[in-house]
Amino acid sequence: MADSSTPRQIRPQIVIHGGAGNITHQNLPAPSRREYLSALSTILSTVYPKLLSNTLTSLDAAVKAVELLENNPLFNAGKGAVFTLEGKNELEASVMISRGAHKRCAGVYLLRHVKNPVLLAKELLLRDSVEEGGRAGRHNCLSGDYAEKLAGEWGLEIVDPTYFFTEKRWRQHLSDLARGNSKVEKLVDLDDGDGDFGFDEKKGGEGVGWWEEYLPQGTVGCVVLDSNGVIAAATSTGGLTNKVPGRIGDTPTPGAGFWAEEWETYERPPLRPEDLLKSCLPFSSTPTKAIKNHRAVGLSGTGNGDYFLRLSACHNITSRCRFGGRSLRQAAREVCGPGGEMEQSAEGRGDGEGAVIGIDESGDVVMEMNCGGCFRGTVDSEGRVLVAAFADEDLEEWNRV
């Protein structure tokens, strides 16, 4: 806890994730692992220096990092988003800051044409009055066609749904359908332009088989602390592979897949023996001036979003810090660590997998998970980029990976 009565130098900090779940040494070959970690390293190396020089605020930095993740087809967001059961992409994103904007958070849902959903979430956050955003300026969360109409009016890039198609995600879609003994209900050509990338019987499904690599079920996200002590969280996703159309996940839902908050605590120092003696004397008073401490946390989650929703996981973690006196690290472990509340809520089914990244007011970085791995990275006090993928490995300097 930081004593807010004493001004302190705040060193900016950043932590990033690119999804979590059943990431194992068997289903993630070394070249693929290196590709994921290289991408995270490049983003950290791009964004962090601007954060350190105060060129970017925490909100700007978190959104920029997630925008870059959305543009990289490796990750399940934006260009690399997974498909729904019907073979479409439905994108979600959110942003939140611990202070500095009236709305504090914004979430966008069911997008199919906005190139970078996280930019729309940022716009919605900042347009916090009728004058700035029309009637939408009143709202924290928007979805579907109207949200996309606003995105165009607000100058964001609108793309045809075919932009989000990648061959890799399509084959994962078909393989997962085969595993579930399901069928693609609507069969259309890959190049018909309507965004429903159905199986083309004429092409025979050549090359489609069991997908051997890690099957994405997570999101991408970034949490940032800037030199003003403001924490921002930005998160984006394509959702679960073969999710039911219209499904809303934790990523855009406040309190579930993201949260950022700050508050003050007051503690009275323990009485010394001489103070106890003085308190027994008539007409004497014992000084009991409370110490004011400033606390803050920011979180972004990834994994099976339905469990984050059921537990309001990120707000759950924050509440343990604010009302239970936990450190962010301890609270995150209780909810999202091995044997934690999320894993327990799965009741032995094994599908309560997830991870959270976070930062507190001191710049302490938290990365907690109950699954095989999480693509993650941060920057240490010496400016070195540190990254990791598997749960059983420590963060390692990028040039040594």
N, C-alpha and C positions, 0 to 999 in steps of 0.2 A: 504494500500500500504506500502511496506517495502522500506526504504531508503537503497539502495544498497551501499551507501558510508560508511555505518556503519555496520561492521560485526555483525551478530546476530546468536544466537543459534537456530537452526531449530529443532523443535521437530517433529519426524515422526508422520504421521497420516494415517489412513486407513478407508475406507468406502466401504461397500459391498451391493450388491442387489441380490435377487434371483427371480426376475420377478415381474411384475405388471399387473394390469388390473381390471377386475370385481371381486375383492376380497371383500366379504361382510361377515357380522356376520352370515348371513343365509347360505351361501354356503361354508364357511370354519369353520367347527366345532372346538371347543376348543382343542381337542386332536391333530387334524391336524395342527392347528396353532402352538401349542407347538412343534410339530415335526419339522416344518420348522424353527422356531426360535432357537431351540436347535442345528440344523445343522449349522446355521449361527454363533451361539455363539461358537461352537466347532472350526470352521474354524478361526474365529477371534482370539480365544485363542491360536491357534496353530501358526498362522502366525505373529501376532503382536509382541510377545516377540523377535522373530528373527529380525524383522525390527528395533525394539528399540535398540537392541544390535549391529546393523550394520552387522549382519550375512547375511542379505538379502538386496539387493538394492530395489528400488521401483519397477523396472521391475520384478525382481525375486519374490518379495512378491505378486504383483498383479497377476502374472501368476500362482503362487502356489495356491493362494486362488481360482482362477477360475478352476484350475485343480481339486481341491478337490470338487468343485461344480459339475464339469463334471462327477465325479465318483459317485455322489450321485443321485440315481434314482428319488428323490423327485423333482429335478429341470429340467427344459426344456433345457438341454444341455448334450452332451455326452450320458451317460447311460440312462438318463431320457428324451431323445429327443422325440418330438412328431412326428407323421407320416404325410407324404404328402397325397394327394388325392389318390395316387396309393398304399398307404400302405408301403412306404419306409421312411427311415430316410436320410435327407440331411442336413449336419451339416455345421456351419459357425463359424468363430472366428476372432478376431483381437487383436492387441496390438499397443500401441503408447506411446512414451516417449517425454517429453518436450525438452530434449536435450540429447546428448550422443551417438547418432547413426546417420549415414548419411541418412538413409531412413526415420527415425522418426516414420513410421508406416508400418504395414503389415496386410493384410487381406487374409483369405483363405475361399473358397466357395465350395459348392456342394461336401462335403466329405461323404463317406459312409464306410470307412474302418479304418480311423485314430482314435485310441481310445481317444486321447486328442487333439482335434483341436487347442486349445490354445497353445500347445507346438509347433505345426507346424508353427503357426503364429509367435511365438517368434524366431524360427530358421530362418524363412524367413527374419525377421527384422535384425537379427545379421549377416547373410551371405550377406553382402552388397557390395560384389565385385565379379567379375568373378572368381577370384582365390579361394574365400571362398565358393561360392555357384554355380559354373558353370554359365551358361547363366541365370539361375534363380536369380543369385545374383544381376542382374540389376533391377529386378521387385519388385513392392510393393504388388501386388495382384495376386494370382494364384487360379485355380479351378480344380476340377475334377480329372481324372485319372492321369494326369501328376503330379499334386501336391501330390497325394497319392504315386506315384512312388518315388518322391523325399523324402517323409516322411520316407519311408522304407530305402532308401539309407542313410539318415541322422540319422538313428538309432532309430526312433520313433516306438512305438508299433503299429502294424497293426493287426486288428481283423476282424473276419467274421461279416457281417452285423447283424447276429443273436444276437451278443453281445448287441446291442442297444435295443433289444426288451424287453418291460415290459408289463405285462398284463394290468396294470392300463392305460398306454398310449393307448394300443390297444383298450380298451373298450371306452376310450374317443374319439378315432378316429371313431369307429362305431356309437357311440351316436351322434356325431356331423354330420356324414353323414346322419343319420336318421332325424335329425332336419332339414337338408337342402333338405330332400326328394331326396337324391342322392343314388347311388349304388356303391359298390366296383366293379370295372370293371374286375379285375382279381382275381378269386377265387382259392386259393391254400392252402395247408395244412400249419398249423403253424410251423411244424417241418421239412419242406422240404429242409431247408438249403440255399435257394437262397436269403433270406432277404426280400422277398415279403410276408409279413405276412398276407395273405388274409384270408377271412372268410371261415371256414371249414364247408361246408354244412352238412357233415356226423356227425359233432359234434353238429350241430343244433344251434350254437350261444347261448348256454345255459348261462344264467346269464347276457347276454347283454341287457341293457336297458338304460334308461335316466341316464346319469351320474350326480350325485347330487352335487359334489364338484366343486371348482374353476377350470375352464378350462384354462390351460396355454396358453398365447399368447405372453409371454415375453421372456426374456433372463436371463443370469446371468452375473454379472460384478463386477469389483473391481477397485477402484482408490486409489493410494498410493502416499504420499509425503515422501521422505526419508530425512536423515539428511544433504544431499548435496543440498537439494532444488529441486531435480529432481522429477517431477510428472509422473507417469505411469498409463495408463488405459488398462485393459484387459477385453474382453467381449466375450461371447460364447453363441450359441443358436442352437436349433433345428428348429427354425422358428415358424410360425403360424400353429396351428392344421389344417390339411387338406389343406395346401397351394398347389398351382399348382406346379407340378414337374418342377424343373429348376428355380423356383422363387428365386431371389436374394433379401435379406433383408438389413436392415440398419446396422446390427451387423458388417459385414466385410467391409462396405462401408465408406471410410474416410469422416469425416465431418458429417455423418448422425447419426450413433449410437454411435460414440465415437470421442474424440478429446483430445489432450494435447498440450499446447503451452505456451511459456513464451516470454516476451518482456520487453523493458525498456520504461519508460515514463519520460518526462522532464517537470517540472513545475517551473515557476518563482514565488518567494514569493511576496505577495502584497506589494506595496510601502507604507512606513510609511510617515506621514506628513512632517517630516524633510527631507526625501529623495526627496519629491516633491519640497521642497524649494531649495534644493541643485541643483536640475536639472535645475532650472531657472538661476543659476549663470553662468557667462562665465567661460570657461575652467574647468568646473567641470563635473564629470560623476557620475551617480548613479549606485551603485553596483546592478547588476541584475543577479547574478549567479544562474543558474537553478539548481533545486534539481532533482537528478536522482532517480527514483523509479523503483524497479523491480516488475513485476507482472507475475503471472503464473496461469493457470487453467488446470484441467483435468476433463473429463466427461465420463460417461458411461450411455447409455439410455436403456430403456426397455418398451415394450408395443407394440402397433401396428406400426411395422416398416415402413409400407408404408407412414405413415405421417411423421416419422422422415426423410425418404428419400425426400419427397416432400419439406420439409422445410430446409433440411441440418441442422437438429435441433441442434446438438452439436457444429458445426461450427458457426451457427447462434448465439448461446448463447455466444460463445467466442468472436465473432465480436462485440457484444454489449458491452462486457467488454473492448476490446482493442480499439475500435474506438468510442464507445459511452460513455465511462467513467463509465459504470455501475459496481456495485459489482457483483460477481458471483451469489450471492443469488437473487439479483434483476433481473438479466438477465435470470436466470433459471426460475423464476416465470413468467416473461413476455412471455416466449416461451412455457413452459410445465406446468405452474400452472393453477389453476381453471380460466376459462375465457381467457386463454392465446392464443397465436397464433395457437398452435396445435389444441386446442379445437375449435377455430373459423374456422379453415380450414376444419373441418368436416361438416360445414354448417348444423348443426342440426341433422346429422345422428347418432351421438353418438358413432362413432367408432374411433375417434381421441384420444384414451386413451393412456396414457403413463406416464412415470416417468423418472427422471434423478437423478443420484448421482454425486457429484463432490467435489473437494478440490481446494482451492486457495493457493497462496504462503504463506499465514499466517497459513495454516492448518485449515482454517474455512471449516467445512463440510456442504454441501448442499444436501438436499433430497427434491425434489419438484415433485408433481404429480397432475394430474387432474382426477384421477380415484378412485375406491373404496379402493385400497390399493397397497402396495408394500412391499415385504419382504425385510427388510433392517437392517443394523447394523453398528456400529462404536465402537470406544473405546474413552472414555473421558480422560480429563487431569489427572485424578487420576488412570487411567488404568482399569476402569470398562467397561465391555462389555455391550453395550446398543443395544436393538433390538426392532423391532415393525413390525406389519403386516398391520393393517388397517390405512386408511388415517386420521381417526378421533381419533387416539391415539398417545400419545407422546412416544418417545423412553423411554424404561424402562430397568433398570438393570436386567440382565438375571435371577439371582437367585430370583427375585421377580415376574417374569412373570407367 
